[in-house]
Amino acid sequence: MLNRARYFLEALLLGFLLLLFKILGPDFASSLGGFLGRVIGPRLAASRKALRNIQRAFPDKDETEKQEILIGMWEHLGRLFAEYPHLKYIAKNRVKLNDGLEFNQGNQEDINSIFFGAHFGNWELNAPAVYLQFNHAVDVSYRAPNNPWVDKMLMRMRSMDGNIPAHAKSRTGGRDMMLAIKAGRSLGILIDQKYNEGLSVPFFGEEAMTNPFFVQLAQKFKCPLVPIRNTRLDGANFSLTLYDEIKVFDSEGKPREVKDVIMEAHALLEEWIKEHPEQWLWLHKRWPN
């Protein structure tokens, strides 16, 4: 009963904030969200975990540099939250496809692919931008919040009112993702969260438990494994870059070691994060204590 009351109040507050940000428009909302993130975020207990992660990834940076990354992360997170009511508009009008592959329904190389990325930039825009600008639907995986009302509100926005299928990270979700690939649809997966039952693979020089599912899927269904990166340029403007696929089979057509493929993927993520460390979500419990 107490949980239900708490969930209701959380959903009520979220609904009010989303309505406010919707009224303000994408640019003002993003700026206000960024301001609130910078002011409130560093004071939260979660910042201690983020600072520990920053220290592990960048042991040579001084305290001032680490604090700048922390504050920048909270600003980007605040902007991301405030941009939720405007995902459709931003995805269609404010996301520029950068270099890499070109999306085109007539290009079979881009059909039935597995796109992997990280909680970087505004990751919620990846699939909507591809869908709205190129009419290429990409199913996505996500971690559902505990609050079912919050989950419903966020899902309506991130799925473009149900046009982008989303699969929760669970056994059922994993089965649904396999069915999506079998049906010839593409899939988007973020690979930078800890997965206790996964493989231990170096990330920023330290072992990190990583879910091998994205590699196993690509090998099982012989799908291209394509890195995708969202980068905030300024305000509510973004670039979306598709990189050359990472090979999951060797030159003889045999499956590569899954750990080797993940190491290659991790190396790419590290490059992105080193370039814009404030745009990565440092709040995950990525490494062992």
C-alpha atoms as an extended CHARMM CRD file, in Angstrom:
* protein
*
       289  EXT
         1         1  MET       CA              0.0000000000        0.0000000000        0.0000000000  PROA      1               0.0000000000
         2         2  LEU       CA              2.8090000000        2.4050000000        0.8930000000  PROA      2               0.0000000000
         3         3  ASN       CA              4.6160000000        1.5960000000       -2.3360000000  PROA      3               0.0000000000
         4         4  ARG       CA              1.4660000000        2.2450000000       -4.3110000000  PROA      4               0.0000000000
         5         5  ALA       CA              1.0320000000        5.6520000000       -2.6680000000  PROA      5               0.0000000000
         6         6  ARG       CA              4.6810000000        6.5190000000       -3.2810000000  PROA      6               0.0000000000
         7         7  TYR       CA              4.4490000000        5.4160000000       -6.9090000000  PROA      7               0.0000000000
         8         8  PHE       CA              1.3360000000        7.5490000000       -7.3600000000  PROA      8               0.0000000000
         9         9  LEU       CA              3.0420000000       10.6540000000       -5.9540000000  PROA      9               0.0000000000
        10        10  GLU       CA              6.1390000000       10.0460000000       -8.0830000000  PROA      10              0.0000000000
        11        11  ALA       CA              4.0070000000        9.7040000000      -11.2030000000  PROA      11              0.0000000000
        12        12  LEU       CA              2.0540000000       12.8390000000      -10.3010000000  PROA      12              0.0000000000
        13        13  LEU       CA              5.2550000000       14.8620000000       -9.9170000000  PROA      13              0.0000000000
        14        14  LEU       CA              6.6950000000       13.4270000000      -13.1280000000  PROA      14              0.0000000000
        15        15  GLY       CA              3.5040000000       14.2300000000      -15.0200000000  PROA      15              0.0000000000
        16        16  PHE       CA              3.5660000000       17.8260000000      -13.7860000000  PROA      16              0.0000000000
        17        17  LEU       CA              7.2280000000       18.3120000000      -14.7540000000  PROA      17              0.0000000000
        18        18  LEU       CA              6.7470000000       16.7560000000      -18.1970000000  PROA      18              0.0000000000
        19        19  LEU       CA              3.7450000000       19.0040000000      -18.8240000000  PROA      19              0.0000000000
        20        20  LEU       CA              5.7690000000       22.0490000000      -17.7480000000  PROA      20              0.0000000000
        21        21  PHE       CA              8.6720000000       21.1170000000      -20.0190000000  PROA      21              0.0000000000
        22        22  LYS       CA              6.2770000000       20.4940000000      -22.8900000000  PROA      22              0.0000000000
        23        23  ILE       CA              4.7700000000       23.9720000000      -22.5200000000  PROA      23              0.0000000000
        24        24  LEU       CA              8.2150000000       25.6050000000      -22.4220000000  PROA      24              0.0000000000
        25        25  GLY       CA              9.3080000000       24.2380000000      -25.8130000000  PROA      25              0.0000000000
        26        26  PRO       CA             12.4060000000       22.1380000000      -26.5880000000  PROA      26              0.0000000000
        27        27  ASP       CA             15.1090000000       24.8010000000      -26.2380000000  PROA      27              0.0000000000
        28        28  PHE       CA             13.9030000000       26.4890000000      -23.0680000000  PROA      28              0.0000000000
        29        29  ALA       CA             13.0040000000       23.1370000000      -21.5130000000  PROA      29              0.0000000000
        30        30  SER       CA             16.4420000000       21.7020000000      -22.2980000000  PROA      30              0.0000000000
        31        31  SER       CA             18.1800000000       24.7700000000      -20.8450000000  PROA      31              0.0000000000
        32        32  LEU       CA             16.0650000000       24.7240000000      -17.6910000000  PROA      32              0.0000000000
        33        33  GLY       CA             16.5860000000       20.9800000000      -17.2650000000  PROA      33              0.0000000000
        34        34  GLY       CA             20.3290000000       21.4640000000      -17.6420000000  PROA      34              0.0000000000
        35        35  PHE       CA             20.3450000000       24.2660000000      -15.0700000000  PROA      35              0.0000000000
        36        36  LEU       CA             18.3880000000       22.1780000000      -12.5530000000  PROA      36              0.0000000000
        37        37  GLY       CA             20.6730000000       19.2170000000      -13.1660000000  PROA      37              0.0000000000
        38        38  ARG       CA             23.7930000000       21.2880000000      -12.4820000000  PROA      38              0.0000000000
        39        39  VAL       CA             22.3320000000       22.7740000000       -9.3040000000  PROA      39              0.0000000000
        40        40  ILE       CA             20.6330000000       19.7200000000       -7.7850000000  PROA      40              0.0000000000
        41        41  GLY       CA             22.5260000000       16.7070000000       -9.1450000000  PROA      41              0.0000000000
        42        42  PRO       CA             25.9610000000       17.2010000000       -7.5280000000  PROA      42              0.0000000000
        43        43  ARG       CA             24.2790000000       17.4420000000       -4.1180000000  PROA      43              0.0000000000
        44        44  LEU       CA             22.6540000000       14.0070000000       -4.4280000000  PROA      44              0.0000000000
        45        45  ALA       CA             24.1470000000       10.9030000000       -2.7930000000  PROA      45              0.0000000000
        46        46  ALA       CA             24.4340000000        9.2410000000       -6.2130000000  PROA      46              0.0000000000
        47        47  SER       CA             27.2060000000       11.7040000000       -7.0500000000  PROA      47              0.0000000000
        48        48  ARG       CA             29.5800000000        9.8130000000       -4.7770000000  PROA      48              0.0000000000
        49        49  LYS       CA             29.1800000000        6.7110000000       -6.9330000000  PROA      49              0.0000000000
        50        50  ALA       CA             29.6560000000        8.7640000000      -10.1040000000  PROA      50              0.0000000000
        51        51  LEU       CA             32.8600000000       10.3240000000       -8.7560000000  PROA      51              0.0000000000
        52        52  ARG       CA             34.2370000000        6.8960000000       -7.8670000000  PROA      52              0.0000000000
        53        53  ASN       CA             33.5600000000        5.7450000000      -11.4230000000  PROA      53              0.0000000000
        54        54  ILE       CA             35.2040000000        8.8540000000      -12.8820000000  PROA      54              0.0000000000
        55        55  GLN       CA             38.2400000000        8.2260000000      -10.6970000000  PROA      55              0.0000000000
        56        56  ARG       CA             38.5000000000        4.6270000000      -11.9160000000  PROA      56              0.0000000000
        57        57  ALA       CA             38.2790000000        5.6580000000      -15.5610000000  PROA      57              0.0000000000
        58        58  PHE       CA             40.4830000000        8.7550000000      -15.2720000000  PROA      58              0.0000000000
        59        59  PRO       CA             42.9100000000        8.2770000000      -12.3540000000  PROA      59              0.0000000000
        60        60  ASP       CA             45.2320000000       10.9720000000      -13.7430000000  PROA      60              0.0000000000
        61        61  LYS       CA             42.6540000000       13.7630000000      -13.7010000000  PROA      61              0.0000000000
        62        62  ASP       CA             42.7360000000       16.2050000000      -10.7900000000  PROA      62              0.0000000000
        63        63  GLU       CA             39.7950000000       16.9300000000       -8.5010000000  PROA      63              0.0000000000
        64        64  THR       CA             38.7280000000       20.0180000000      -10.4430000000  PROA      64              0.0000000000
        65        65  GLU       CA             38.5590000000       18.0720000000      -13.7110000000  PROA      65              0.0000000000
        66        66  LYS       CA             36.5860000000       15.2620000000      -12.0950000000  PROA      66              0.0000000000
        67        67  GLN       CA             34.1170000000       17.7380000000      -10.6120000000  PROA      67              0.0000000000
        68        68  GLU       CA             33.6670000000       19.3600000000      -14.0270000000  PROA      68              0.0000000000
        69        69  ILE       CA             32.8290000000       15.9630000000      -15.5430000000  PROA      69              0.0000000000
        70        70  LEU       CA             30.3710000000       15.2660000000      -12.7170000000  PROA      70              0.0000000000
        71        71  ILE       CA             28.5950000000       18.6160000000      -13.0710000000  PROA      71              0.0000000000
        72        72  GLY       CA             28.5360000000       18.2520000000      -16.8600000000  PROA      72              0.0000000000
        73        73  MET       CA             26.9840000000       14.7970000000      -16.5300000000  PROA      73              0.0000000000
        74        74  TRP       CA             24.2020000000       16.1450000000      -14.3280000000  PROA      74              0.0000000000
        75        75  GLU       CA             23.5650000000       18.9650000000      -16.7790000000  PROA      75              0.0000000000
        76        76  HSD       CA             23.2120000000       16.5200000000      -19.6690000000  PROA      76              0.0000000000
        77        77  LEU       CA             20.9890000000       14.2490000000      -17.5750000000  PROA      77              0.0000000000
        78        78  GLY       CA             18.7660000000       17.1870000000      -16.6490000000  PROA      78              0.0000000000
        79        79  ARG       CA             18.5380000000       18.2250000000      -20.2900000000  PROA      79              0.0000000000
        80        80  LEU       CA             17.6920000000       14.6510000000      -21.3290000000  PROA      80              0.0000000000
        81        81  PHE       CA             14.8220000000       14.4740000000      -18.8500000000  PROA      81              0.0000000000
        82        82  ALA       CA             13.4430000000       17.8540000000      -19.9390000000  PROA      82              0.0000000000
        83        83  GLU       CA             13.6360000000       16.7860000000      -23.5980000000  PROA      83              0.0000000000
        84        84  TYR       CA             11.3260000000       13.7800000000      -23.1400000000  PROA      84              0.0000000000
        85        85  PRO       CA              8.1220000000       15.6520000000      -24.1370000000  PROA      85              0.0000000000
        86        86  HSD       CA              9.9150000000       16.8610000000      -27.2940000000  PROA      86              0.0000000000
        87        87  LEU       CA             11.5330000000       13.5910000000      -28.4060000000  PROA      87              0.0000000000
        88        88  LYS       CA              9.4550000000       13.3910000000      -31.5700000000  PROA      88              0.0000000000
        89        89  TYR       CA             10.2300000000       16.9640000000      -32.6560000000  PROA      89              0.0000000000
        90        90  ILE       CA             13.9270000000       16.7640000000      -31.7650000000  PROA      90              0.0000000000
        91        91  ALA       CA             14.3690000000       13.3540000000      -33.3920000000  PROA      91              0.0000000000
        92        92  LYS       CA             12.8680000000       14.5920000000      -36.6340000000  PROA      92              0.0000000000
        93        93  ASN       CA             14.3680000000       18.0800000000      -36.7840000000  PROA      93              0.0000000000
        94        94  ARG       CA             17.3960000000       18.3520000000      -34.5010000000  PROA      94              0.0000000000
        95        95  VAL       CA             19.3500000000       15.1300000000      -35.0810000000  PROA      95              0.0000000000
        96        96  LYS       CA             21.8600000000       15.1360000000      -37.9200000000  PROA      96              0.0000000000
        97        97  LEU       CA             23.0790000000       11.8430000000      -39.3430000000  PROA      97              0.0000000000
        98        98  ASN       CA             26.8700000000       12.0160000000      -39.3540000000  PROA      98              0.0000000000
        99        99  ASP       CA             29.1420000000       10.0870000000      -41.6880000000  PROA      99              0.0000000000
       100       100  GLY       CA             29.0930000000        6.2860000000      -41.5030000000  PROA      100             0.0000000000
       101       101  LEU       CA             26.3540000000        4.2470000000      -43.1240000000  PROA      101             0.0000000000
       102       102  GLU       CA             23.2980000000        5.7270000000      -44.7580000000  PROA      102             0.0000000000
       103       103  PHE       CA             19.8340000000        4.5910000000      -43.7980000000  PROA      103             0.0000000000
       104       104  ASN       CA             17.6850000000        3.7350000000      -46.7640000000  PROA      104             0.0000000000
       105       105  GLN       CA             14.9420000000        1.1590000000      -46.9010000000  PROA      105             0.0000000000
       106       106  GLY       CA             16.2880000000        0.0420000000      -50.2520000000  PROA      106             0.0000000000
       107       107  ASN       CA             19.7300000000       -0.6600000000      -48.7980000000  PROA      107             0.0000000000
       108       108  GLN       CA             19.5830000000       -4.2130000000      -47.5030000000  PROA      108             0.0000000000
       109       109  GLU       CA             22.8560000000       -3.7760000000      -45.6200000000  PROA      109             0.0000000000
       110       110  ASP       CA             20.9530000000       -1.6470000000      -43.1230000000  PROA      110             0.0000000000
       111       111  ILE       CA             18.0380000000       -4.0420000000      -42.7350000000  PROA      111             0.0000000000
       112       112  ASN       CA             17.9210000000       -6.5410000000      -39.8760000000  PROA      112             0.0000000000
       113       113  SER       CA             20.9490000000       -5.0980000000      -38.0900000000  PROA      113             0.0000000000
       114       114  ILE       CA             21.8480000000       -4.9570000000      -34.4170000000  PROA      114             0.0000000000
       115       115  PHE       CA             22.8630000000       -1.4360000000      -33.4040000000  PROA      115             0.0000000000
       116       116  PHE       CA             24.7220000000       -1.1040000000      -30.1220000000  PROA      116             0.0000000000
       117       117  GLY       CA             25.5790000000        2.0260000000      -28.2070000000  PROA      117             0.0000000000
       118       118  ALA       CA             25.8420000000        3.4800000000      -24.7230000000  PROA      118             0.0000000000
       119       119  HSD       CA             24.0400000000        5.8340000000      -22.3570000000  PROA      119             0.0000000000
       120       120  PHE       CA             25.6950000000        8.7030000000      -24.1620000000  PROA      120             0.0000000000
       121       121  GLY       CA             24.3540000000       12.0490000000      -25.3830000000  PROA      121             0.0000000000
       122       122  ASN       CA             20.5800000000       11.6900000000      -25.4880000000  PROA      122             0.0000000000
       123       123  TRP       CA             20.3840000000        7.9700000000      -26.1540000000  PROA      123             0.0000000000
       124       124  GLU       CA             16.5690000000        8.0930000000      -26.1940000000  PROA      124             0.0000000000
       125       125  LEU       CA             16.7520000000        9.8170000000      -29.6070000000  PROA      125             0.0000000000
       126       126  ASN       CA             18.5930000000        7.0520000000      -31.4530000000  PROA      126             0.0000000000
       127       127  ALA       CA             15.6980000000        4.8590000000      -32.5310000000  PROA      127             0.0000000000
       128       128  PRO       CA             13.1720000000        7.7290000000      -32.9560000000  PROA      128             0.0000000000
       129       129  ALA       CA             15.5800000000        9.6370000000      -35.2380000000  PROA      129             0.0000000000
       130       130  VAL       CA             16.1640000000        6.6010000000      -37.4230000000  PROA      130             0.0000000000
       131       131  TYR       CA             12.4400000000        5.8710000000      -37.5320000000  PROA      131             0.0000000000
       132       132  LEU       CA             11.2180000000        9.4050000000      -38.2510000000  PROA      132             0.0000000000
       133       133  GLN       CA             13.9380000000       10.5020000000      -40.6700000000  PROA      133             0.0000000000
       134       134  PHE       CA             14.4860000000        7.2620000000      -42.5630000000  PROA      134             0.0000000000
       135       135  ASN       CA             11.3200000000        5.2280000000      -41.9860000000  PROA      135             0.0000000000
       136       136  HSD       CA             13.4990000000        2.4630000000      -40.5590000000  PROA      136             0.0000000000
       137       137  ALA       CA             11.9370000000        0.9620000000      -37.4280000000  PROA      137             0.0000000000
       138       138  VAL       CA             14.3930000000       -0.2560000000      -34.8020000000  PROA      138             0.0000000000
       139       139  ASP       CA             13.1470000000       -2.2410000000      -31.8100000000  PROA      139             0.0000000000
       140       140  VAL       CA             14.8570000000       -1.1820000000      -28.5780000000  PROA      140             0.0000000000
       141       141  SER       CA             15.6760000000       -2.7910000000      -25.2520000000  PROA      141             0.0000000000
       142       142  TYR       CA             15.2680000000       -0.9050000000      -21.9870000000  PROA      142             0.0000000000
       143       143  ARG       CA             15.3650000000       -1.3480000000      -18.2450000000  PROA      143             0.0000000000
       144       144  ALA       CA             11.8850000000       -0.7300000000      -16.8990000000  PROA      144             0.0000000000
       145       145  PRO       CA             11.5660000000        1.5470000000      -13.8360000000  PROA      145             0.0000000000
       146       146  ASN       CA              9.9530000000        0.0080000000      -10.7510000000  PROA      146             0.0000000000
       147       147  ASN       CA              7.0750000000        2.4790000000      -10.8900000000  PROA      147             0.0000000000
       148       148  PRO       CA              4.5580000000        1.1280000000      -13.4530000000  PROA      148             0.0000000000
       149       149  TRP       CA              2.9040000000        4.5410000000      -13.9790000000  PROA      149             0.0000000000
       150       150  VAL       CA              6.2730000000        6.1690000000      -14.6440000000  PROA      150             0.0000000000
       151       151  ASP       CA              7.1350000000        3.3090000000      -16.9810000000  PROA      151             0.0000000000
       152       152  LYS       CA              3.9100000000        3.8640000000      -18.9350000000  PROA      152             0.0000000000
       153       153  MET       CA              4.5080000000        7.6130000000      -19.3300000000  PROA      153             0.0000000000
       154       154  LEU       CA              8.1080000000        7.2590000000      -20.4540000000  PROA      154             0.0000000000
       155       155  MET       CA              7.2700000000        4.3540000000      -22.7470000000  PROA      155             0.0000000000
       156       156  ARG       CA              4.6440000000        6.3650000000      -24.6260000000  PROA      156             0.0000000000
       157       157  MET       CA              7.2530000000        9.0200000000      -25.4390000000  PROA      157             0.0000000000
       158       158  ARG       CA             10.2650000000        6.8190000000      -26.2040000000  PROA      158             0.0000000000
       159       159  SER       CA              8.2150000000        4.4570000000      -28.3860000000  PROA      159             0.0000000000
       160       160  MET       CA              6.7510000000        7.2820000000      -30.5110000000  PROA      160             0.0000000000
       161       161  ASP       CA              3.2470000000        6.3580000000      -29.3340000000  PROA      161             0.0000000000
       162       162  GLY       CA              3.8350000000        2.6480000000      -29.8450000000  PROA      162             0.0000000000
       163       163  ASN       CA              5.5020000000        2.8090000000      -33.2600000000  PROA      163             0.0000000000
       164       164  ILE       CA              8.8930000000        1.6750000000      -31.8860000000  PROA      164             0.0000000000
       165       165  PRO       CA              8.6000000000       -1.6980000000      -30.1060000000  PROA      165             0.0000000000
       166       166  ALA       CA             10.4690000000       -1.7210000000      -26.7910000000  PROA      166             0.0000000000
       167       167  HSD       CA             11.5120000000       -4.8540000000      -24.9170000000  PROA      167             0.0000000000
       168       168  ALA       CA             12.2950000000       -4.9090000000      -21.2030000000  PROA      168             0.0000000000
       169       169  LYS       CA             15.6010000000       -6.4460000000      -20.1520000000  PROA      169             0.0000000000
       170       170  SER       CA             14.3020000000       -9.8000000000      -18.9290000000  PROA      170             0.0000000000
       171       171  ARG       CA             13.9540000000      -13.4000000000      -20.1080000000  PROA      171             0.0000000000
       172       172  THR       CA             10.6980000000      -12.5100000000      -21.8190000000  PROA      172             0.0000000000
       173       173  GLY       CA             12.2930000000       -9.4240000000      -23.3650000000  PROA      173             0.0000000000
       174       174  GLY       CA             15.2170000000      -11.4880000000      -24.6300000000  PROA      174             0.0000000000
       175       175  ARG       CA             12.8320000000      -13.9040000000      -26.3080000000  PROA      175             0.0000000000
       176       176  ASP       CA             10.9210000000      -11.0240000000      -27.8800000000  PROA      176             0.0000000000
       177       177  MET       CA             14.1620000000       -9.5380000000      -29.2230000000  PROA      177             0.0000000000
       178       178  MET       CA             14.9980000000      -12.8310000000      -30.9020000000  PROA      178             0.0000000000
       179       179  LEU       CA             11.5280000000      -12.9180000000      -32.4380000000  PROA      179             0.0000000000
       180       180  ALA       CA             12.0470000000       -9.3620000000      -33.7240000000  PROA      180             0.0000000000
       181       181  ILE       CA             15.2950000000      -10.3830000000      -35.4340000000  PROA      181             0.0000000000
       182       182  LYS       CA             13.6110000000      -13.4700000000      -36.8980000000  PROA      182             0.0000000000
       183       183  ALA       CA             10.8880000000      -11.2140000000      -38.2780000000  PROA      183             0.0000000000
       184       184  GLY       CA             13.5240000000       -9.1580000000      -40.1020000000  PROA      184             0.0000000000
       185       185  ARG       CA             13.4800000000       -6.1120000000      -37.8090000000  PROA      185             0.0000000000
       186       186  SER       CA             16.5280000000       -4.2590000000      -36.5170000000  PROA      186             0.0000000000
       187       187  LEU       CA             17.3780000000       -3.9840000000      -32.8470000000  PROA      187             0.0000000000
       188       188  GLY       CA             19.0300000000       -1.2870000000      -30.7130000000  PROA      188             0.0000000000
       189       189  ILE       CA             20.8580000000       -2.2670000000      -27.4960000000  PROA      189             0.0000000000
       190       190  LEU       CA             22.8330000000       -0.2190000000      -24.9650000000  PROA      190             0.0000000000
       191       191  ILE       CA             25.7150000000       -2.3440000000      -23.6970000000  PROA      191             0.0000000000
       192       192  ASP       CA             27.3180000000       -0.2480000000      -20.9590000000  PROA      192             0.0000000000
       193       193  GLN       CA             25.4730000000       -1.5110000000      -17.8820000000  PROA      193             0.0000000000
       194       194  LYS       CA             26.7240000000       -4.1290000000      -15.4450000000  PROA      194             0.0000000000
       195       195  TYR       CA             25.3540000000       -7.6360000000      -15.9630000000  PROA      195             0.0000000000
       196       196  ASN       CA             26.2970000000      -10.0190000000      -13.1660000000  PROA      196             0.0000000000
       197       197  GLU       CA             25.7240000000      -13.1620000000      -15.2410000000  PROA      197             0.0000000000
       198       198  GLY       CA             27.7540000000      -11.8250000000      -18.1600000000  PROA      198             0.0000000000
       199       199  LEU       CA             31.3930000000      -12.0320000000      -19.2180000000  PROA      199             0.0000000000
       200       200  SER       CA             34.2130000000      -10.2460000000      -17.4250000000  PROA      200             0.0000000000
       201       201  VAL       CA             35.7470000000       -7.9420000000      -20.0440000000  PROA      201             0.0000000000
       202       202  PRO       CA             38.1610000000       -5.0230000000      -19.5080000000  PROA      202             0.0000000000
       203       203  PHE       CA             36.6030000000       -1.5620000000      -19.6420000000  PROA      203             0.0000000000
       204       204  PHE       CA             38.9210000000        1.3980000000      -18.9840000000  PROA      204             0.0000000000
       205       205  GLY       CA             41.5090000000       -1.1330000000      -17.8350000000  PROA      205             0.0000000000
       206       206  GLU       CA             39.3220000000       -2.8080000000      -15.2070000000  PROA      206             0.0000000000
       207       207  GLU       CA             37.2600000000       -5.9720000000      -15.4770000000  PROA      207             0.0000000000
       208       208  ALA       CA             33.5600000000       -5.2560000000      -15.9950000000  PROA      208             0.0000000000
       209       209  MET       CA             30.7060000000       -7.7530000000      -16.2070000000  PROA      209             0.0000000000
       210       210  THR       CA             29.0640000000       -7.2940000000      -19.6090000000  PROA      210             0.0000000000
       211       211  ASN       CA             26.0240000000       -8.9350000000      -21.1930000000  PROA      211             0.0000000000
       212       212  PRO       CA             27.1890000000      -10.9270000000      -24.2590000000  PROA      212             0.0000000000
       213       213  PHE       CA             23.6530000000      -11.1670000000      -25.6540000000  PROA      213             0.0000000000
       214       214  PHE       CA             24.1590000000       -8.5550000000      -28.3840000000  PROA      214             0.0000000000
       215       215  VAL       CA             27.1240000000      -10.4850000000      -29.8280000000  PROA      215             0.0000000000
       216       216  GLN       CA             25.4070000000      -13.8520000000      -29.4830000000  PROA      216             0.0000000000
       217       217  LEU       CA             22.3580000000      -12.5220000000      -31.3160000000  PROA      217             0.0000000000
       218       218  ALA       CA             24.4740000000      -11.1700000000      -34.1690000000  PROA      218             0.0000000000
       219       219  GLN       CA             26.2250000000      -14.5140000000      -34.5380000000  PROA      219             0.0000000000
       220       220  LYS       CA             23.0930000000      -16.6050000000      -34.2310000000  PROA      220             0.0000000000
       221       221  PHE       CA             21.1490000000      -14.6480000000      -36.8540000000  PROA      221             0.0000000000
       222       222  LYS       CA             24.1600000000      -13.4740000000      -38.9130000000  PROA      222             0.0000000000
       223       223  CYS       CA             23.2450000000       -9.7920000000      -38.4540000000  PROA      223             0.0000000000
       224       224  PRO       CA             25.6190000000       -6.8580000000      -38.9210000000  PROA      224             0.0000000000
       225       225  LEU       CA             26.7240000000       -5.5170000000      -35.5260000000  PROA      225             0.0000000000
       226       226  VAL       CA             26.7960000000       -1.7340000000      -35.9840000000  PROA      226             0.0000000000
       227       227  PRO       CA             28.0130000000        0.8250000000      -33.3940000000  PROA      227             0.0000000000
       228       228  ILE       CA             25.7770000000        3.8950000000      -33.0770000000  PROA      228             0.0000000000
       229       229  ARG       CA             26.7020000000        7.0640000000      -31.2010000000  PROA      229             0.0000000000
       230       230  ASN       CA             24.5060000000        9.9790000000      -30.1790000000  PROA      230             0.0000000000
       231       231  THR       CA             26.3610000000       13.2060000000      -29.3460000000  PROA      231             0.0000000000
       232       232  ARG       CA             24.9340000000       16.4450000000      -28.0060000000  PROA      232             0.0000000000
       233       233  LEU       CA             26.2690000000       19.3200000000      -30.1160000000  PROA      233             0.0000000000
       234       234  ASP       CA             24.7440000000       22.2800000000      -28.2830000000  PROA      234             0.0000000000
       235       235  GLY       CA             21.4380000000       22.7730000000      -26.5200000000  PROA      235             0.0000000000
       236       236  ALA       CA             18.8350000000       20.4240000000      -27.9940000000  PROA      236             0.0000000000
       237       237  ASN       CA             20.8400000000       19.6510000000      -31.1460000000  PROA      237             0.0000000000
       238       238  PHE       CA             22.5150000000       16.3170000000      -31.7860000000  PROA      238             0.0000000000
       239       239  SER       CA             24.4910000000       14.2320000000      -34.2190000000  PROA      239             0.0000000000
       240       240  LEU       CA             23.9690000000       10.5290000000      -34.7870000000  PROA      240             0.0000000000
       241       241  THR       CA             26.9580000000        8.5960000000      -36.0970000000  PROA      241             0.0000000000
       242       242  LEU       CA             26.9100000000        5.0640000000      -37.4500000000  PROA      242             0.0000000000
       243       243  TYR       CA             30.2660000000        3.2980000000      -37.5610000000  PROA      243             0.0000000000
       244       244  ASP       CA             31.4590000000        0.4070000000      -39.6860000000  PROA      244             0.0000000000
       245       245  GLU       CA             30.1720000000       -2.8700000000      -38.3440000000  PROA      245             0.0000000000
       246       246  ILE       CA             32.2290000000       -4.9460000000      -35.9340000000  PROA      246             0.0000000000
       247       247  LYS       CA             32.8250000000       -8.3680000000      -37.4180000000  PROA      247             0.0000000000
       248       248  VAL       CA             31.4040000000      -11.2790000000      -35.4290000000  PROA      248             0.0000000000
       249       249  PHE       CA             32.8550000000      -13.9050000000      -37.8010000000  PROA      249             0.0000000000
       250       250  ASP       CA             36.4830000000      -14.3550000000      -38.7940000000  PROA      250             0.0000000000
       251       251  SER       CA             37.8620000000      -14.4710000000      -42.3430000000  PROA      251             0.0000000000
       252       252  GLU       CA             37.0190000000      -18.1630000000      -42.5430000000  PROA      252             0.0000000000
       253       253  GLY       CA             33.4150000000      -17.6050000000      -41.5660000000  PROA      253             0.0000000000
       254       254  LYS       CA             33.8140000000      -19.0070000000      -38.0620000000  PROA      254             0.0000000000
       255       255  PRO       CA             32.3210000000      -17.1770000000      -35.0480000000  PROA      255             0.0000000000
       256       256  ARG       CA             34.8560000000      -14.9830000000      -33.2780000000  PROA      256             0.0000000000
       257       257  GLU       CA             35.3190000000      -15.3320000000      -29.5440000000  PROA      257             0.0000000000
       258       258  VAL       CA             32.4900000000      -13.3710000000      -27.9430000000  PROA      258             0.0000000000
       259       259  LYS       CA             34.8740000000      -11.7870000000      -25.4410000000  PROA      259             0.0000000000
       260       260  ASP       CA             37.0880000000      -10.4950000000      -28.2690000000  PROA      260             0.0000000000
       261       261  VAL       CA             34.1090000000       -8.8390000000      -29.9510000000  PROA      261             0.0000000000
       262       262  ILE       CA             33.0600000000       -7.2090000000      -26.6700000000  PROA      262             0.0000000000
       263       263  MET       CA             36.6200000000       -5.9490000000      -26.1180000000  PROA      263             0.0000000000
       264       264  GLU       CA             36.4830000000       -4.2750000000      -29.5310000000  PROA      264             0.0000000000
       265       265  ALA       CA             33.1090000000       -2.7450000000      -28.6810000000  PROA      265             0.0000000000
       266       266  HSD       CA             34.4100000000       -1.5520000000      -25.2980000000  PROA      266             0.0000000000
       267       267  ALA       CA             37.4130000000        0.0890000000      -26.9410000000  PROA      267             0.0000000000
       268       268  LEU       CA             35.0720000000        2.0930000000      -29.1470000000  PROA      268             0.0000000000
       269       269  LEU       CA             32.9260000000        3.1630000000      -26.1950000000  PROA      269             0.0000000000
       270       270  GLU       CA             36.0470000000        4.2620000000      -24.3510000000  PROA      270             0.0000000000
       271       271  GLU       CA             36.9980000000        6.5080000000      -27.2870000000  PROA      271             0.0000000000
       272       272  TRP       CA             33.5900000000        8.1730000000      -27.2010000000  PROA      272             0.0000000000
       273       273  ILE       CA             33.6890000000        8.6990000000      -23.4400000000  PROA      273             0.0000000000
       274       274  LYS       CA             37.2340000000       10.0870000000      -23.4560000000  PROA      274             0.0000000000
       275       275  GLU       CA             36.2020000000       12.6080000000      -26.0870000000  PROA      275             0.0000000000
       276       276  HSD       CA             33.1030000000       13.8330000000      -24.1790000000  PROA      276             0.0000000000
       277       277  PRO       CA             33.2430000000       12.3430000000      -20.6440000000  PROA      277             0.0000000000
       278       278  GLU       CA             30.4510000000       14.6210000000      -19.4150000000  PROA      278             0.0000000000
       279       279  GLN       CA             28.0330000000       13.0360000000      -21.9050000000  PROA      279             0.0000000000
       280       280  TRP       CA             28.2640000000        9.5180000000      -20.4450000000  PROA      280             0.0000000000
       281       281  LEU       CA             26.0430000000        8.3620000000      -17.5780000000  PROA      281             0.0000000000
       282       282  TRP       CA             28.5370000000        7.7210000000      -14.7620000000  PROA      282             0.0000000000
       283       283  LEU       CA             25.8390000000        6.6180000000      -12.3060000000  PROA      283             0.0000000000
       284       284  HSD       CA             25.8290000000        2.9370000000      -13.2570000000  PROA      284             0.0000000000
       285       285  LYS       CA             27.5510000000        0.4620000000      -10.9680000000  PROA      285             0.0000000000
       286       286  ARG       CA             29.7650000000       -0.5670000000      -13.8900000000  PROA      286             0.0000000000
       287       287  TRP       CA             32.7170000000       -2.1090000000      -12.0580000000  PROA      287             0.0000000000
       288       288  PRO       CA             32.9830000000       -4.3600000000       -8.9940000000  PROA      288             0.0000000000
       289       289  ASN       CA             33.4390000000       -2.6310000000       -5.6500000000  PROA      289             0.0000000000
